[in-house]
Amino acid sequence: MNALIGLLLLVFGHDVSSVIHSLQFFHTASSGISTFPEFVMVVMVDKVQVEYYDSNTQRIIAKQDWVDQANREDPNSLERETEERKDSQQVYKGNIEIQKKLFNLTGGAHIVQRMNGCEWDDEDGTTEGYDQYGFDGEDFIALDLKTLTWVAPVHQAFATKLRLDHNTAFNQYKKNYYTKVCVDVLKQLLAYGKSTLQRTGDNHILVFILTGVAVVAAVAVVVGVFLYQKRNDSEKRHKPVGSDTSSENTEGQKPSPEAQPLTTVQS
């Protein structure tokens, strides 16, 4: 319920004069829920939904006319992104099984979620990126771009944290993606959808949130949990498990770093 309240505060407290632009990817994988797709991915620009994909249709559905225009100008990109989403849904399917083992779970309904993306201030040029995972309504692991380490708020994620922390090349790639590649793609999408985003952005935010509330509530009835909270502000970050100091898992035209198996450290 706190996540839902925070989401509503985020929307109704939104400053329409803000110059912070965002590109966000929301991934949800589920098991044991027959009425919900096993994998769903939503892409948003400035809080406006621009694309939708799920494992039932296995198609990328454009939610804005200007996205259709961009896809028509580069049909190979759309085909490539579609195949990458199909690959991602298999990775997330495996991640659910990994999570179940980490938490000593067997049957029942379970959800793995990922939220990642970037923000860009068009006044001062500052950027921010984030990549975090959740399991069954709780934070599991998140990347701290400032320290290039991973935050593990639950002990089940600590082995994954150690493995990822030691992969310095991978973490540097993440930093480059979120601070440069993602921001460049965001700017391109803003150029395509500038007039639409400026004219209808706030209405789309409200429609998306109200729709999202309905979806969250439906999933909560089945699973018994709400979607995990949006990443905390930097001053409220979790302390990693097993540590005394605070720290903080590519897709074509609208790239999002590939889904990564949440495996444990090998012995």
C-alpha positions, 0 to 999 in steps of 0.5 A: 500500500505504501508503494501505491501511495508513493506513486500517487504522490509522485503523480499529483506532486509532479511539477509541470514546469520541470525540465527533468526528462526520463526514459523508463523500462518496466519489466514484470515476470510472473509464475502461477498466475494464469490470468496474467502474462508470464512477461510484460514490458512497458516503455515510458518517456516522460511518464507517458507510455510509449510501448507495450509488450507481453509474452501472450502476443509477443508483439511490441505495441506502439502506444503513440503515433510518433512511435509508429513513425519512428518504427516505420523509419527503421523497421529492422530495429523493431524486429530486432527489439521484438526478438530481444524481448522474446529472449528477455522473457526467457531470462526472466522466467529463469530468474523466477525459478532462481528467486524461488530457490533463494527464498526456499519457495516451491509453488504458488504465485510469484513475481520478479520485477525490474525498473531501469532507465535514465533521466536528463535535465535539459537545463544543466545537462545532469543525468541519472540512471537506475537499475533495480530488481524486486521479488514478490513486492520487496526490493531485491537488488539495485545498482548504485551508479556512483560507486558502481556497486550493488545494494542488497537489502535482503540477505538472499541477494548478498551472493548475487551482489558479490558476483556483480560487484566483482564484474567491474567491466560489466558495471562500467558498461552499465554506467556508460549505458545509463549516463550516455547511451540511454540519454542519447536515445531519450533525446531522440525520442523527445525529438519525435514526440515533443509536441505530443508530450508537451500537449498531452503529457499530464493527461497521459500520466493520470490515465497511465497511473489510474490504469496501473493502479487497477493492474496493481490491485488485480495482481495484488489480489492474486499474489497478495502483495503490491508492486515494489516501491520506486527506487528511494531518493539517494539520501534514503538508500538501503545499506547493503547486507553484510556491510557497515557503509552505505552504497548504492541487473540493449535493445536497438532503438530504445535500448535497455541493458539486457536482462541478466540471470540473478544467479548466485556466486559459483564456488 
